[in-house]
Amino acid sequence: MTAVSALIKRNVKLFFKDKGMFFTALITPMILLVLYATFLGDVYRDSFTMNLPQEISLSEGLLDGLVGSQLVSSLLAVSCVTIAFCSNFLMVQDKANGTIKDLRISPVKPSLLALSYYISTLLSTLLICYTATGICMVYMAAVGWYLSLADVLLLLLDVLLLVLFGTALSSIINMFLSSQGHISAVGTIVSSGYGFVCGAYMPISSFGEGLQKVISFLPGTYGTSLVRNHAMQGALAEMQKQGIPAAAIDELKDALDCNLYFFGSQVSVPVMYLILGVTVAVLIGVYVLMNAMKRKND
């Protein structure tokens, strides 16, 4: 394991030393937060007011808290996966510049080499994502803080699971990439497309019925819902304290994807955790298997 530790340290150092990869990964959540607050804030605000009965009104502070928590949940749901892809591009760069050949002729087993890439990507991504989470919490404190300690801890757990998911997914995809052009293409596709298919940019409830059923098979959807549930739990609970009917809050949860449905049946939060956890385990298993098969072919 000494060799694995050395490789992990090497990969982490190279990632943070590469200003292009590091600053792209670090600045992305900040830029998204500014863009979300600037352009999506009013859209989210309107969606709250439109989905509540006309006779019900929310205080300005609570409305700001709801908007802020939805913005933060969308940002974290996307960033945990897209940053994992940025962090994992070191694997592809090693192929592109020929470094991987030197590593493969060393005494380190291919399986341990693959493990070092996964763990180093996981550590780098977690560091950036937890930093982004801290920034998001500062933002939520500024616009309206309604989170309990339990909500914060669960939100940190959600970030961890999504980073595990994003790292495993990017590890599998990056095994097929071997050039800077591939990096740019995949980075663009993931950055622009993932937010839509996971329900972060637009609630799944706003899509057509057929598309909703297709998206319900994607594990990232449940990761987004987990983050949204725990980021918005405090604000939704405050709505109930202010006398908003439970039926109106349930309708709002449906519109925001806090409540998800799989072919008409509501998916509970524990089941969402189970889906995401099993998906992570399966993806890691596929990654290990692919490396084992590659070793045999080599």
RODO-900886 format. One record per residue (C-alpha): x negated, y, z negated. Coordinates in steps of 0.2 Angstrom, whole numbers, padded with zeros to 4 digits, always signed. Layout:
BEGIN
XYZ
...
***
This chain:
BEGIN
+0000+0000+0000
-0015+0011-0001
-0016+0012+0018
+0003+0017+0018
+0000+0030+0005
-0014+0037+0016
-0004+0037+0032
+0011+0045+0023
+0000+0059+0016
-0008+0061+0033
+0009+0063+0042
+0016+0075+0029
+0001+0086+0030
+0001+0086+0049
+0020+0091+0049
+0018+0105+0038
+0001+0110+0046
+0010+0111+0063
+0018+0128+0063
+0029+0124+0077
+0038+0109+0070
+0038+0116+0052
+0044+0133+0055
+0057+0127+0067
+0064+0115+0054
+0063+0127+0040
+0070+0142+0049
+0085+0133+0057
+0096+0132+0042
+0093+0150+0038
+0097+0155+0055
+0113+0144+0055
+0118+0152+0038
+0117+0169+0046
+0126+0164+0062
+0140+0155+0052
+0143+0169+0040
+0143+0182+0054
+0153+0173+0068
+0162+0159+0059
+0167+0168+0043
+0182+0176+0051
+0187+0161+0060
+0187+0151+0044
+0196+0164+0034
+0210+0165+0047
+0211+0146+0046
+0214+0147+0028
+0228+0160+0029
+0236+0151+0044
+0237+0134+0035
+0246+0141+0019
+0264+0146+0018
+0268+0164+0021
+0274+0166+0003
+0257+0161-0004
+0243+0173-0005
+0225+0170-0011
+0214+0182-0021
+0200+0190-0011
+0187+0182-0022
+0195+0165-0020
+0196+0167-0001
+0178+0172+0000
+0173+0156-0011
+0183+0145+0001
+0175+0152+0016
+0158+0152+0009
+0159+0134+0003
+0166+0128+0021
+0151+0137+0029
+0139+0129+0017
+0146+0112+0020
+0145+0114+0039
+0127+0120+0038
+0121+0106+0027
+0130+0092+0036
+0121+0097+0053
+0104+0102+0045
+0101+0086+0036
+0102+0076+0053
+0094+0089+0065
+0080+0093+0053
+0076+0074+0052
+0074+0074+0070
+0062+0089+0070
+0052+0081+0056
+0051+0064+0065
+0044+0071+0081
+0027+0068+0074
+0029+0050+0079
+0032+0055+0097
+0017+0067+0097
+0006+0054+0091
+0011+0044+0107
+0009+0059+0118
-0009+0063+0113
-0015+0045+0111
-0017+0045+0092
-0006+0030+0090
-0018+0020+0100
-0032+0023+0087
-0019+0019+0073
-0014+0003+0081
-0032-0004+0082
-0035+0000+0063
-0032-0014+0050
-0015-0006+0046
+0000-0018+0051
+0012-0011+0064
+0026-0013+0051
+0017-0003+0038
+0013+0011+0051
+0032+0012+0055
+0036+0013+0037
+0024+0027+0034
+0032+0037+0048
+0049+0034+0040
+0044+0038+0022
+0034+0054+0028
+0049+0060+0038
+0061+0057+0024
+0050+0067+0011
+0047+0081+0023
+0066+0082+0028
+0071+0081+0009
+0060+0095+0004
+0067+0107+0018
+0085+0101+0016
+0084+0104-0003
+0076+0121-0001
+0091+0125+0011
+0103+0118-0001
+0096+0130-0014
+0097+0145-0002
+0115+0140+0001
+0119+0139-0017
+0112+0157-0019
+0124+0162-0005
+0139+0154-0013
+0135+0162-0030
+0135+0179-0021
+0152+0176-0012
+0161+0166-0025
+0154+0152-0036
+0167+0138-0041
+0156+0123-0042
+0154+0112-0057
+0138+0103-0062
+0146+0087-0056
+0150+0095-0039
+0132+0101-0038
+0125+0084-0042
+0136+0075-0030
+0132+0088-0016
+0113+0084-0019
+0118+0065-0017
+0127+0069-0001
+0111+0078+0006
+0100+0063+0001
+0112+0051+0010
+0113+0062+0026
+0094+0064+0026
+0092+0045+0024
+0105+0043+0039
+0096+0056+0050
+0079+0049+0047
+0084+0031+0051
+0094+0037+0067
+0079+0048+0073
+0067+0034+0069
+0076+0022+0081
+0079+0035+0095
+0061+0042+0094
+0054+0024+0097
+0059+0026+0115
+0051+0044+0117
+0033+0046+0122
+0031+0064+0128
+0034+0083+0124
+0047+0083+0137
+0057+0070+0128
+0055+0079+0112
+0063+0095+0119
+0077+0086+0128
+0082+0076+0113
+0080+0091+0101
+0092+0101+0112
+0105+0087+0113
+0105+0084+0095
+0105+0102+0089
+0119+0107+0101
+0130+0091+0101
+0129+0083+0083
+0138+0097+0075
+0153+0094+0086
+0154+0075+0085
+0152+0075+0066
+0166+0088+0063
+0155+0102+0056
+0158+0116+0069
+0176+0112+0072
+0187+0102+0061
+0192+0085+0068
+0210+0089+0064
+0209+0102+0078
+0204+0088+0091
+0216+0078+0101
+0223+0062+0094
+0212+0051+0105
+0196+0060+0101
+0200+0060+0083
+0201+0041+0084
+0184+0040+0093
+0176+0051+0080
+0183+0041+0066
+0171+0027+0071
+0155+0039+0069
+0147+0038+0052
+0141+0056+0052
+0159+0061+0051
+0161+0054+0034
+0145+0062+0029
+0152+0079+0034
+0168+0075+0024
+0158+0071+0008
+0148+0087+0009
+0164+0097+0012
+0174+0088-0002
+0160+0092-0015
+0156+0109-0008
+0174+0115-0009
+0181+0105-0024
+0179+0119-0036
+0188+0132-0025
+0202+0120-0021
+0204+0116-0040
+0205+0135-0043
+0219+0136-0030
+0228+0123-0040
+0225+0133-0056
+0232+0149-0048
+0249+0140-0045
+0246+0135-0026
+0258+0119-0023
+0249+0103-0022
+0257+0099-0005
+0250+0115+0002
+0232+0111-0005
+0234+0093+0003
+0239+0101+0020
+0223+0112+0018
+0212+0097+0014
+0219+0088+0030
+0215+0104+0041
+0197+0105+0033
+0193+0086+0035
+0192+0084+0016
+0205+0071+0020
+0200+0059+0034
+0211+0046+0041
+0206+0030+0051
+0220+0025+0062
+0233+0033+0050
+0226+0027+0034
+0217+0039+0022
+0199+0035+0019
+0194+0038+0000
+0178+0046-0005
+0171+0030-0012
+0174+0021+0005
+0165+0036+0013
+0150+0033+0002
+0151+0014+0007
+0152+0018+0025
+0137+0030+0025
+0127+0018+0014
+0130+0003+0024
+0126+0013+0040
+0109+0018+0033
+0105+0001+0028
+0110-0006+0045
+0100+0007+0054
+0084+0004+0043
+0086-0014+0047
+0087-0011+0065
+0072+0000+0064
+0062-0014+0055
+0068-0027+0067
+0063-0016+0083
+0046-0014+0076
+0044-0033+0072
+0050-0037+0090
+0038-0024+0097
+0024-0032+0088
+0028-0049+0095
+0029-0042+0113
+0012-0033+0110
***
